[in-house]
Amino acid sequence: MSEATVPDSGWRATGPYAAGAALGGIVGAGVVVTVTTIIKELLAVVSRQDTWVIIIVPVLGIAAATFVLHVIGRGDPVQTLPVPPPTSPASSRTGSRAGVGSRTGAPGGTGPRRRWVRYLPRIPLSWRRFPADVARADLTADVVLSAGAEERFPWRQAPLRALAIIITVGSGAPMGTEAPAAHLGVATGSWLGQLRPGRQQLLRGAAVAGGAAGVSALMGVALVGTAFILELGRRRQVALTPARVTAALIGGLIGWGVNLTFELDLIRLITPMVAPDGWLQVLRTCLYVGVIAGFLTALTGWAIYRVRGWKAGPMRRLVIGAGAMLAATLTLLLVADGRSAVGPGGGAILWAESPVGLAAPAGLLLLVAALRAAATTAAVAAGGCGGVFVPFLAIGDLAGRSFAPHLGIPGDLAGASGAASGIAGGYRLPWTAVAMVIGIGGPALAMTTSLGCVLVATATGVATSLGLDRLTRARADRRDDEPAAVTSS
């Protein structure tokens, strides 16, 4: 039996997976930490600038990312017909003008509008070619679609996407770094696996561990990266085999170890310090925080899914999405402050923890959470290349804090429970949210409260998504019936 036909189920594949995981986890974590550190430094520079810079730079960043992915990168059909060889000198001369590589717009050519591309650095075509029908800024899709068959992961496009990620998130656009961490980690592991192309299981272990290590190094919690990469695979019904779970665990531990060793502070997570007074308060917190955070983030996730599948050209997406993002940013500056309008949402949480935020009414905190949701959705629509995990954390945190005075609980507990609820309800990753709650720690009753919020938010998120899908289908059916009614009349 050849290596490619050896099944990944059972314990036999655990050894090759673990060997690949050790290599992929170390290198994947290193790549992710490097990229995230660059992003963090750029964000620090942008956040210190004047208000007009905070407003304009994220739009310019998304425009630059669109240039990288849609001008330097090119879209080609998955299948192309080969060009027949010339049969005569005349046809050869004709083919040299109209065939592959010509300037007439034929497949493989630059086209009359892109002659200036010759002045860009020469990048091999295989490193900048994307399937024509994919959303090039959608990082999670590649991780999900290649799960269980990581040898198909498009790792050659990772450098262009890394550049787009740095430009988008580093410029202060309302997008996060967790999907980039998973994407770049899996890409690194998949690339390393190509060193031994006959060892398919080694490659898959390296890719799984690379993704898990990248997320764990970013979050500083071992099991978050493990749960994140495994849950994404389950969206494609990939089985949780011993080999795959082992690779994810090794990657998560390596990423966590890298975070501890270098004392990294790449993302800020809230640890609840004070537990609720009793079980009645726990129940009330689960119901209020779980429902509102789960509903708001599920609504945001549904909207992001819709705009990501929007069939519009890059320029149209950029103009409309950037305009909506500008409107949300300006409103955030008016109702809160500059911190709340920059980056994936950490600044908004700092504002909520400040004396002004603590004195703000619940309605204002909910408004800021809704504006953050609108800004992230608009950034995705515009073509921004980044993640939504961290924005969901911020949206859920702000939504939870709005109920803290009403429930009589500390803001950190409400924020931590809301953040976990945002991951469960919006990103639909309940086990990742559970791993985050356990990894962050805190008093036992506070952790129980957060876990209860995760459960309620998961149910709320599912119900919200199903309800929105049903309303959308009903509206589409009514539109389809109207022409038929007019024709019959």
N, C-alpha and C positions, 0 to 999 in steps of 0.2 A: 504494500500500500504506500503510495507516494505521500509526501508531506502535505500536499494541498488537499488530499482527501481524508486526512486524519480528522475525525470529529473533535470539536472543542468541548463536548460534554464529558463528564466524568473527571476523575482525578489525574488521568494520564497527561492531560494538557497543562496541568498546573505548573510543572517545572519550566517548560518553555515560556509560558506566560509570565512567570515570576522573573525569569532571567531578563526578558525584554522589559518588564516593568521597572527593574532596578535602573536600567540605562535610560529608558524613556522618562521616568519620573525625575531623575536628577537634571537632565538636560532640559526637559519641558519646564520644570520649575524655574530654572535659570533664565530661560527665554522670557517667560511671563513676568518674572520679577524685574528684568531689565526694561521691558516695554512699559510695565505699570509704573515704575519709578520715573521714567521719562514723562509719562502722562501726568503724574502727580506734580512734578516740578513745573511743567507748563501750566497746569491749573493754578498753582500757587502764584505764578507771575500774572496770569490773567485776572485773578480775583483781586489783586492789589491795584488794578488800573481804575481809571475814571469810569463813570457810569456809561458814557457813550461807547467806550471800548468794550465793556461788558455786554452791551447790546449788539454791537456790530461783529465782533470777532467770532462768536459761534456760528453766525450765518456764513461768514467767509470760510470758516473751517469746514462746514458741510459742503460748501461749493467746491473747495479744494479736494475734499474726499470724493465728490462726484467726478471731478476731473481725473483723479487717479484711477477710479474704477471703470469709468465709461469712455475715457479718451485714451489714456495710456493702456488700460485694459480694453479688450475688444470682445464682442460677443459673436460666436460662430454657431451655426446649427450643429446639433450633435452628430448628424449624418450628412455627408456631402458627397456629391457625385464626382468621381475622378475626371479630370480633363483629359480627353483622348490625345495621344501624341500626334504631332503634325505629320502629314503624309507627303508633303511636297515643300519645296522652298517657299512657294507663295503662301501656303498655309502656315509655314513656320514663321514667316514675317508677320502674318495676321495674328498668329497666336502670341507672338511676343508683345503685341499691342493690346490684345483683349483677353489674354489668358490669366493664369494665376500670377499674382504679383504685379499686375498692370495698374495703371492709374485711372481706370475707367469705372472703378467701383465694383469690380468682380470680386468674388470671394478670395480672400488672402491679400487683396490690394489695399492701398491706402485711400484711393478715391480722390477726386479733385478737391474736396473740401479739407482733406487731411494731409496735404503735401508738407505742411510745416512740421508734421510729426517726425520727419527725418532729422530735425534738429534736437529731438529728445535723446537721452541716453539709449543705446541699443539694448533692448531686453529681449531675450529669446522668446519667440512666439508662444511656446509651451508654458511659459511662466506668466503670461498675461492674457491667456485665452480663457474665456468663461463661456459656458453654454448660454446660448442666446436667450433662453426662456427662464433663467433663474434670476432671483433678486441678489445682486452681487454683494449687497450690504447685509444680507441675512446670514449671520455667522452660525446660529444654532442649527439651521437646516442641514448644513454639511455634517455636523456632528451626529445628528439624528439619522440622516439618510445613510451614512457609512457605518453606523453601529452594527457590530457583528461581522462586518466585512471592511475593516479599516484600511485594507490595501487599496480600496477605491477612494479613499479620502483625497481631495484635490490639494495636496500639500504644496504643489508648485505655485499656487496662487496666494499662499500665505504671506509672502513678503509684501506684495501689493496691498493686501488687506491689512497687514500690520501698519503700513504707512497710513492708510486711510483711517485706521483706528486711532493712531496717535494724533492725527490732525483733527478728527472729530471730537474725541473726548478731551484731548489736551487743550482745545480751543475754548472749552467751557460749555459745549453743547450738553443738553440734559440727557445724557446716556451714560451707561456704566461700563465696567471692565470685566465682569464675570464671564459673559459670553465670549469676549475676546480671549480671556484666560483659557477657557475650555478649548476654543478653536485653535489657538496657537499651540497649546499643549498637545492636543491630538495631532496637529500638523507636524510638530517636532518629532513625536514618537513615530508617526507614520514614515517620516523621512528617514529616521534612524533605522527603521525596519528594512528600508530598501538596501541597506548595506549587506543584508543577507536575504535576498529575495526568495530563496528557496525555503526559508523558515517562516512560514505564514503565521504560525502561532507566536513566534517571537515578535513579529511585526505588530500583531494585534495587542499583545500584552504591553508593548512599548507605547502604542497609541492610547490605550485605555488609561494607563498610568500617567502618561503625559498630561492628559486632560484633567484627571483627578488632582495631580500634583499642582497644576497651574491654579486651579480654583482654591485649593487648600492653602497654597502659599499666599494667595491674595487675601483670603478671609482669616487666616490664622487659626483655623479649626480643622482638624484632620478629617473627621467624618463628613464634613460638608462637601468637600471635593469628591469623596467616595460616593456619597448618596447622589450628588448632582449628576455625575457622569453615568451612573447606573440607571437613574430615573429617566434621563434623556434616552438611553437605549431602550427602555421599556416602552417608549412611545412607538417604537418600531417592532415591538413584541420580541425583542432579543432576550433570550433566556438568561437567568441569573445562574450561570454555571459556576462550579467551584473555581475554575481557572479565571474567569472574568472577574468574579468578586475578589479573588486574591490579588489580581493586578490592580484593581481599583483601590483596595486597602493599602497596598504597598505605595501606590502613587500618592494617596492621601497622607500617609505618614511621612513620606519624603517631603512633600510640600509643606506640611506643618513643621517638620524639622528645619527646613530652610528658613521659614518665617521666624522660628525661635532662635536659630543660630545667629542670624544677622539682625535680630531685634527689629524686624520690619514693622512698619505702621502704615500699611497700604490702604486700609479701610477701617472705619470706626464703627464698632458694634457696641450697643448699649447693654450693659449688665445690670439687671435689677438688683438693688441692694436691700430693699425693704419688702417683706411679704405682706399679703393682704391680712386683714384682721381676722377673718374667718371664712368658712365655706360659703356663706351667703354672698359675701363680697366676691369670692372667686367665681361663683355662678353668674353674678351680674356682670362682672368684667368679661367673662367668656362670651356672654350673649351680646353685649353692647359692642365691645371692641371687635370680636370675631365677625359679627354681622356687617358693621359699617366698613371695616378694613377689607373684608373679603368681597363685599359688593363693589366698593370703589375700585379696587385693583382688578377684579374680574371684568368690570366694565372697561377699564383701561386696556387690559389684555385683549379683550374682544375687539376693541377699536384698533389696536396695533396690528392684530391679525388681519383685519380688513384693509388697512392702508398699506400693509406690506404686500398684499396681493393686488394692489391697485394697478391696472394696466394703463400706465401713462408713461410718456417719455421722461428721461432724466431731467430735462430743463423744466418741463411743466411741473414735475414733482417738486423740484427745487424751489420754484417761484411760489407755488401755493403752500407747500409745507413750511418754507422759511417765513412766509408772511404770517402764517398762524403761530409759528414759534415766536416771532417778534412780538405779536400781540400778547401772548401769554407772558413773555419776559417783561414787557413794559408794565403789565398789570401787577406782576409780582413785585417789581420795583416800587410801585405806588402803594401797595397794601402791606408790604413787609420791608425788606431791605435788599441791598446788593448781594449779600451772601445767599439768599434764598433763590436767586436767579441764575447762579453759576454752578455748572457741574452737575453730577448725577443726583444730588439731593442732600449731601452731607451738610452743606451750608444752610439749607432750610432747617435741618434739625438743630444746628447751632443757634439759629435765630429763635427756634421754639424754646430752647433752654435758656435763652437770655432773659433778663428782667422784662423786656418788652414782650417777648413771646409768652412768658409765664403769666403776664397780666392780660394777654389777649383773650377775647371771648372765644367760645367754642366755635362759633360760626366762622370766625376769621381763620382759625387753624384748619377747618375743613375747606375753606376757600383756597388757602395756600396749597393744601393737598390736591385739590381738584385742578388748580392751575399747573402744578408740577406734572400731574397726569396728562393734561392737555399739551404741555410743552414737550414731553417725551414722545407722545403720539405724533405731534407735528414734526419732530426731528426725524422719526422713523419714516414718515411720509416724504420728507424732503430728501431722503437718501443717506442719512447719517449712518455711520458704520460703528456700532457699539452695542452694548447690552442693555437689558431692561431689568435685570435682577436687582441691582442697586437702586434704581429709581423706584421699584416696587417696595423695597425696604423703607425708603424715605416716605413714600405715600402712605404706607401702612402705619409707620411711626407717627406721622402727623395726625392721621385719622384717629389713632388710639389716644394720643395726648389730648385731643379735643374733649374726650369723655373723662379725663382724670379728675377734674374738680367735681363733676357730677357723681362719680363713683367713689370719691374719697380715697383714691389710691395715688401713690407717687407717680410723677411723670415718667420716671425711668421704667417703671413696671408697665405702664400703659404703652410707652413707646416700644419697648422690647416685644410685648405681646402683639402690638399692631404690626411691627416689622415682620415677625414670624407669620402672622396672618396674611400679610401681603404676598409673601412667597408662596404660601399654600393656596390662596384664593386667586391671585393674579397669574403667577407663573405656573400654577398647577403642579407644584413639586412638594407635596406634603411631607414626604420622608426627609427631603433636604431641610425643610423647616424644622422638623423634629430634631435632626442632627445639629442644627444651628442652636436650638434652645438648649440642648444637652451640653454642647460644647462651650456655650457662653457661661453657663452655670448660674449661680445665685442661690438664694434660699429655696428649700424644697417646695414650699407652697407657692412661691413665685414661679418656679419652673412648671409646676402643675398648672398654674393659671395660664401660662403661655401655651402649654401643650393643649389645654382645653380650647383656647382661642384658635389654635391651628385646626382642630377638629371642626369647630363651628365655621371657620372661614372656608375650609375645604368644601363643606356641604353648601355654603352660601355661594361660593364660586361656581360650583357645578350647576346649581339651580339658576343662577344669573345667566350663565353662558347658554344653557338650554332654552331659557325663556327668550333671550335675544335672538338665538338662531330660529326659534319658532316664529317670532314676530317678523323676522327678515323673510322667511319662506312664505308666510302669509301675505306679506306685502308684494313679493314677487309674483305670487299666484294671482293677486288682484290685478296687477299690471298686465299679466298675460291674458286675463279674461276680458279686459276692457276692449281691445281691438276686435275680439270675436263678437262681443255684444254690439259694437258699432256696425260691424259688417252685416250681422243678422238683421239689424233694424233697417 
